[in-house]
């Protein structure tokens, strides 16, 4: 997400490091690079031009902070303007003051409306709502069946009337069904087309008139770039949208659609879709300030914290907090808990994108590996309860037994022991954090991936001592 744009901007900031102060010349050079970065990211040309003009106006004024270095001054201004460009504050789905909240999903074919409908239902269920999915796509083959399967996965009932009934009548009947059976949220999955046309828009206008939806949300494939902006503009002109949901954001390294849609349509981006799995975490609330931080390579610590809080139960958090406060080392049972909670936080590559200054980590080409987690789990589950509690019991014979039981090698077990030791060292350093469960989660992940790192500082000290003796 935003990878290419983020890399270009960070490269631009580095060029300013050798400058003593901001001048009109180096600001012009920087803005030229920013303009190129935006256009390469498929940001709308008009949006790019207005964006760079605002930055130039602010940078050449008296707004810059004299105590900051040039690259930080520009980064601060760009960050604030990015946040404003994307809408300043997160906007949630409005809840109807009376009667069921009706959410109407619209968009072109292939944008992911049906999948988003199921993900939204799951989010509503987690918020204590009782959603009803409505199969109003009577044109696409197997669309109703797909929604029914997704409804089973999310334990959400699906209302359908087959393919011989008009979508307008289906929408009207679904609201009556919701009132009759106590559903306080109705999610209408409408049909998509390959392109915007009068027939499609006329049908959607009829549905809007018949059920008066609380929210009309446009589902847009972020990977379509400028086409996504054009589609959003056309749908908004016809239906007066309430918001946009961008899907497949994790597959778009450019991010031009996210930076253009709000400015062109003046409608908020409410969610972004990441990943294909049907889970609440794969539909993230869109926070402009956090996205701006990601683009600038500063990560998204707040989202990372929220994911960690959601993954940990209160009892697990208290137990980890107790061990940290008492400076007790974690054992392999704790390690296994970390792995399970880490999986609940989402795919590893997406978690890494939330890490501050990921590109500046001491390890290059850090690629999280799900199979690595599975093999680690197999090793720990092949240990006895005593071995999990006290890793010092793991002598050669025990390791051979564990390696056979887990289908791994003794060397892999040795690495895991080292990783647990590294994890404990990291947790001890973070014992003063206000959220020890957050430190535990990050420690588990980072220990899993970088626990077997060599310790160059210690080796360097030894080599210096030898030189002194000589």
N, C-alpha and C positions, 0 to 999 in steps of 0.2 A: 504494500500500500504506500503510494507516494515515494517509492524508493528512488526512482530516477530524479525526481524533482528535489528530493532531500539531498541526494548526493551532489547535485549541481549547486545548490544553495550553500552547502557546507564548504564546497571547493571555492566558491566565490568569497565567502567570509575569510577563508584562510589567506587569500591574496591581500586582504586589508591588514593583516597582522603586522606587516613590516612598515605600515604607514604610521607616521607620528600623530596625525589628526585627520579628520574628515575635511576634504576640500571639494570644490566644485568638480575638479577633474576626476578624482578617484570615486566620487559619488556617481558621476556619469558613466564611468567604466563599470562600476558595480551594477548600476541599473540596466546597462546594456546586457550584462550576463544574466540578470534576473529575468529580463524580457525574453531572452533566448530560452532560458530554463522553463518559463511558463508556456511558451509556444510549443516547445518540444514535449511538454506534458499535456498537450492538446487542450490548453485553456483557451477560451474564446478570445479572439483578438481584441475586441472592444474592452473586455474585462481586463486583459493584460495591460492595455494602454492606460486605462484609468487608474489601475493599481499602481503602476510605476510612477505616474504623475503625482499621486498622493504621497508616495514615499519621497520623491524628490523635493516636494514642497516642504515636507516635515524635516527632512535631513538638512536642507539648506537654511532652515529657520533657526530659532534659538531654543528649540525643544530638546536637542541632544544633551546628554549629561557629560560634563567635562571630565568626570572622574573615570569614565568607562573608556575602554579601548575602542578604536574605530569599528572593528568587526562586531563588538557587542552593541554598540550604538545602532548600527544598521540592523542587526538581528532583532533588537528590541522593537524597532519601528516596523520591520517587516512582520514580526510576530503579531503585533497589535493590529496591523492592517489585514493580515490573513484572517484573524479572528473576526474582524468586522465584515470581511468579504463573505465569510461563511455563516454570518448571522448572529455573532456575539454570544447569544445564550441558547442553551438546549431547549427545544420545545417538545412537550410530550403530547400524546393523543388526548384530545379533549373528551371528558366523560359527560354524557348527557345528564342534565339535572333531573329529568324524569323519564321513565321508560327505558328501554334498552339502548345502549350505545351502539350505533350502526356505523360500521366501517366498510366503505366501498373501495375495493382495490381495482385499479384500472391500469392499462398499459399495453404495450405491443406483445405479440406472441414471442415466447422464449425469454421474456425478461425475468421470469421466476415468480409470477403472481401466486400460483397454487402453493408453492413451497413457503413463500412469505406468509400466506394465510395461516398455514399450520404453525409456523414459528410465532406469529402474533397470538394465536390461540393459546399456545404454551405460555407466553409471557402473561397473558390475561389470567390464566389459571394460577400462575405463581403469585399473582397479585390478589388472589381471592375471588376473581370473577368466575362467572359460569358462561363461557362462550358457546356460540353455535356457528358452525361453518356452513356456508351456503354454496352449493354447486350451481352457479348460474351460467357456467360455460357449457352451452349445449352444442357447440360447433366442433371443438377439437376432439378427435377420437380419444376415448379413454380418459378424458379430463375428469369426469365424475368419479370414475374408479380410482384415479390417482388421489383425489381429495379424500375419498373414503379410506384408502390405505393410510394416508397421513393422519386422518382423524383417529384411526385405531392406534397409531403410534403415540399420539398426544393425548389419547383418552378423551377426545372431543367429539360429540355427536355431529353428524353431517346431515343437513337437510337437502333433499333432491327430489325432483319430480320427473326425472327422465329427460330425454332429448326432444320430445314432441311438444313441450310446453314453452311458451316464450319466456325469456329471461326476466321480463318485467313482472309477469305473474308469479314466477318463482320467488322473486325478491319480495313481493307483497305478501305471499303466503308464508315466507320464512319469518317475517316480523310477527305475524299472527301466531306462528308456532312458538316463537320465543316468549311472547306474552303468556301463552297458554301453559308452558312448561317451566317458566321461571328463569329463562336465560336473560342475563342482563347485558349481554354483548353479542352482537351479530356481525359476522365477518363475511361479506359477499365477494366471492371470487368470480369476477366477470370474464368474458371472453376477450382474448387478444387477437389482433390481426397483424399481418406482416407489414402494414403501413397504415398511416392515419388516413381515414376516409370518412365520407359523410354518413354512410350506413352505420359504421361503428359508433361515431359520435352521437348520431341520432338515437340509437339504442341506449347508450349510456345516459343521455339526457333524460330519456323516458324513465329509466330506473331511478335516477336522482329525483325526478318529479314525483314518482310514486311512493318512495319510502323516506324521502327527506333525510339522507344520511348525516350523521354527526360529523363524519370526516370522509373526505374523498382523497385517497392517497394514490399517487402515481408510482408504480413500480418501474424502475429504469435500470437497465444493465449498464453498470459503470464503465465496462470495457468498450462501449460504443463511442465514448468520447464526445466529440462535437455533435454526433447524431443524437445522443442522449439529451443534450441541451435543446436541440430543435424539437424533439418529441415533447419534452417538458413544456416548451413554449406553446406548441399547438394544443396540447391537452388543457393547459391552463386557460387559454383563450376561449375554449369551448365549455369547460366544466367548472372553472374557477376553483382550482385545487386548494386543498387545505395543507398539503405537504407532499414530500417526496421520500421514497425509500430507495436507496441505491443498493443494488445487489452485486455480488461478485467483486466486491471491493478488494478482497485479498488477492485477486487475480489481475488487478490493474496497477502496474507499477507507476503509472503516470498521474492519475487522479484529476485530470482536467475537468471531468464532469462535476465532481464535488466542489471545485472552485468556481465553476461558472453558473451552475443552475440557480443558486440562490440570488445571484446578482441579476440574472436575466429575467427570472420569473417573480422575484420577490416573495417566493414561497420557501418555507423552511425545510431543510432535510431533517427528517425525524429519526430515521434509523439507517444503519448501513448493514448489509448482509455480508458475513464472513464465514466461509465454509459451507459445505453442502449438508452437514448433519442437521437433523431436526432437533435442535435444542435451543433453550432460551438464550444461551450465551452466544449463539451464532447470529443473533440479531441484536446489534449493539445500538444503544442510544447515541445519537450524533451530538457530540459536544464540540462546538467550534474551537474553543480555547484549547482543548486537549488535542484536537486534530492539528492545530497550528503548532503545538509543541512537538508533535510527531514529525511534521514536515521539517522543522528546524533541527531534527536529530536529537531532541531533548527527551524523547520518550513520552510515556503517558503513565506516570506513577499513580495517579488517582484511580485510573481504570484498573491498573495492576492490583492496587490495594483492594478495590471492590471485588475483583475476581477471587482474591485470596480470602477475603471475609466470607464470601458466598460458599467457597469450597470447604472451609473449616467449620466444624460444629463447635458450639460453645464449650463443651467438655474437652474437646481436643485442644482448643486454644488455651484453656486454663491449665491443662496438664503441661503443655509446652512452655507456657509462661512460668509455671512453677519450677520446671527443670532449669530454665534459663536463669531465673532469679537465684536458685540454689546452686547455680554453676555445676549442675550435674550433666554429664555427657549423655547424648541420645544414643539409643541402641538400635539394632536392626529392625525391631518392631516399629520404632518411631520412624526409621528410614522408610519402611514399607508404607506407613501411613502418609508420609510426605509424597511418595510416588502416586498413591491413589488420589490424593487431593490435587496433585499437580495435573493429573489427567482430567479431573473435573473442572480445572481452570481453563481448559481449551487446548488446541494444538500448540506444540512447543514453538513452532516458528512464529506463530502469532504472539505468543508471550514474549519472545525475544524482541519483537518489534516495539514492545512497550517499554523495554529497558532504556534508561537514559544513556545517551551517547553510546549506543550499541556498537557503532563502527570504531569506537576508540577502546574497546575491550582488549585486554592483553593477548587474546587468542584470535587469530585470523581464521576465516572460513569456518566459523562456528555454526555448524548445521545440526540442529537437534534431530535425534534419531529415535523414533517411536519403538523400533525393535530393540534398541538398547535398554529401554525401560522394561520391556517384557522379559528380557533375559535376566535383568537385575531382580525382578520380582520372582522369577523361577529359582534363582540362587537362594534368596532369603527364605522362600517357602520350603526349600529342601533342607534347611537347618533345623536342628532341634530347638525347643524353647530355651534351653540353657545356652546354646550357642548364639541365639539371637540376643539374649540378655547380656552375655559376656563374650565378645568377639575374641578375647585372649585365649579362649579354649580351642580356637581353630588351628590345630597343628596340621602337619602334612597329611596324616591319614584321614583326618576329618575332612580336609579340603578335597581329597581324592573322592571320598564318598559323596560329597555335595556336588562336585563337578559331574559325576556320573548321573546323579539324580536330576540335575538341572540341564544336562546336555551342554555344558560349557567347559571351560578349562580352569586349571588351578591358577593360572596367571590372571584370568578374568576375576577370580575370587579375591586374589591379592589386591587387584586394583580396587575392588569394591570396599575392602577393608580400609585402604588408603583414603578412599572417597569419604567414608564415614568419619575418619579422623579429621579430614579437611573440613567437612561439614560442621563438626563440633567446634573447630577453631573459629570458623566464620560466625557461628551462632554466639560464641562467647564474646566476640567483638561487637556483636549487635545486641547484647543483653540489655543495654540501656534504652533500646528503641521503645517508643510508646505502643507499638503494635508488634509484639514478639511473634505472633502467629504469621505476620507478613514476612518477618525475617526468616522464620522457619521454612516457609514455602519457597522463598527465593534461595535460601541456603540449600534446600533439598535439590532444587533444580540445578543450581550452579555447581553444587558438589557433584551431582550426577555427571555433569559434562566436563568440569574442569578439575575434578578432584585429584586426578592422577598427574597433575602438572608437575614438572620439575621445579626445584626451588633454586633459581639462579642466584639469588642474593646470597644464600648460605654458601654456595660453591664459590662465588666471587670473593667472599670474605676469607675462605680457606686459601684460595690462590694468592691473595694479597699477603696473607701471613707467611706463606712459603717464600714469597719474594723478599719479605723483610728479613727472614732468617738467612737467606742467601747473602 
